[in-house]
Amino acid sequence: MNKGSMPNTDFTYEGFEGLLASFYLSLLPLHDSGDVLDKQDFETALGILNGFAKRHKVQKPQNAVAHTRPTSEEWGQPKKFDSCFTLLDMMGSFWRDFGVGTDPKKLDGQERNKLGRLLIGLLDRHGVLKAKFDTLDGQQVAVGVESWTKDREFQSLA
């Protein structure tokens, strides 16, 4: 299992593990939802998060919640994001803070984009925002945020 500084960043593998676990905790309410699409989105997101963990040799998010490794910064610890806005905003942390997914032609970049589109579509379906859609590979997918629903962006998924 990797530990210490990640390449070309000031951030650590332990912090990256915490980011993955925070996404897991924030999306966990979907697992118990009565909505089939919510459950499918949770499973897809978990597969993406687990893939990041495997490729970067850190704990899977669900394991990182149970066996949290120490970090020098509190924000690197697994914690449910307090709002839908934060959930979507933290997608930028993958590339901005950890250098993960910067190249859209590589698997990490493709998976980061897939997770972002999944989250935008999910939040659109829940009425938190209005998504912009485009056709990719013959399918309509969420590709951006057109507008937020007043006050809904500051609520969590639960």
SULTA-V129763 format. One record per backbone hydrogen bond with DSSP energy under -1.0 kcal/mol. CO is the residue of the C=O (numbers start at 0). NH is the residue of the N-H. If there is no record, write none. Layout:
CO;NH
CO;NH
//
This chain:
3;12
5;8
10;5
11;15
12;16
13;17
14;18
15;19
16;20
17;21
18;22
19;23
20;24
21;25
22;26
23;27
26;29
27;30
29;32
34;38
35;39
36;40
37;41
38;42
39;43
40;44
41;45
42;46
43;47
44;48
45;49
46;50
47;51
48;52
49;53
50;54
51;55
52;57
56;1
59;63
60;64
61;65
62;66
72;75
73;76
82;86
83;87
84;88
85;89
87;90
88;91
89;92
90;93
91;95
92;96
92;97
93;99
102;105
105;109
106;110
107;111
108;112
109;113
110;114
111;115
112;116
113;117
114;118
115;119
116;120
117;121
118;122
119;123
120;124
121;125
122;127
122;128
123;126
127;148
129;145
129;146
131;142
131;143
133;140
135;138
138;135
140;133
143;131
146;129
148;151
148;152
151;154
152;84
154;83
//
